[in-house]
Amino acid sequence: MSIPLAQPDSHDTRGAMAPIRAVVMLAAVVAAVIPAFVLRFSSFEPPAGFAAAVFGLGIVAAAFLLAWGAEAAQVDISAGLAIAVLAFIAVLPEYAVDMVFASKGGRAYAAHGRVCRAVGATGEPPCSLALANMTGSNRLLIGIGWTLVVGIAWYQWRRHGRADTDVRLERTNSVEVSYLLLASLYALTLPLKGSLTLIDGAVLVAIFLAYTVRIAKAPSEAPHLVGPARVIGELPTKQRRIVYCSLLAFAALVILLCAERFAEALVDGGRAAGISEFFLVQWVAPLASEAPELLIAAMFAWRMAEASGLSTLVSSKVNQWTLLVGTLPVVFAVTSSSTHGLPLDALQREELFLTGAQAFFGVAVLISLSISIREALMLFGLFWAQFVVRVIVPDRWAGAERIGVGIAYLILGVLFLIRQRAYVRSTLRDGFRTSYVLMSRE
């Protein structure tokens, strides 16, 4: 089903962009992918740092293509499903990088058992790097992504003389918030286990499928497209579908070709420079793989469509916290030729606990379907608190900062749910039961 583009009013210039400028922008982004393609298929072996930069640029450029293609696709599918599809496509780089590390971990497990590395080998075991990337990207999504949207929105409000202090989601966004709460509660059980099992994967994938079925029932509404997405969206139906499908397929191909080489170059470069592999995989790699979500959300917020930006990130978080985490043990099992789960050592359990606790607190904040600048600053501050506490805490108490900040997240989350208890029942009822027709009437 095709729906018309929303027409901006006579005073709204946010959607305006000359077609020639949009085409030039699209061509420039495609050109930025070429170095990664050339390097990928050449026999040239550049320094690891240079290779990581080239492949990282290719992934970021592909992120723009994904964003524009997915936005243009909103003309042909329902609004809620469009946001879910956009969120899914936006996390493809994260999937690709995580799948690379999970498969390496599986092969290492098959060769060396639970230790996941040869005797005498140095560096981080491959099994731990898959979860390092996943936990880092998930925490970045809330600690940086959500607060980025609120910060940009606040700046734009001040520029335009508005006194707003809260980013408010639509009532229909109760669906994303409710399923994120469900996934977060289950995720808090994972640190109690010795491995991330196929059963865990099945539960998380089932939550994602239920969420997808629910979100697919969202009604259609006219999207507000800008820039290259608008130029594509205004094409005749057949041409439009060919163009955005081609963009999505091309961007996905770029990501698949670049992800493994980017991950390898990043680890090799860090090792050569004496930087912790775990640090690079957990905090540097996600900056490239999370670029699509952050860029899309930032663009929405800059256009003063902050609710769309935040809902895209919340949908991405549901996606990553269910399907992404759920597929890791599957990839691990396939590549290790076993039914064993992805091993969890003490460090990985602490990381999962901290990540799950942060997600719980994030949902507790959003249970009212709004987030204020003060609440965003709390999320941002707690995100960085782990690093500050790590500097203060003696090495013999390594890991205490993760446990301590995680407990702080949980306590604050419970307090927020108690303070906003009037919203809990209504949000969960809307999220799991109320029809989109009824929610859209308000």
Disulfide bonds with the S-S distance in Angstrom:
Cys116-Cys127 1.76
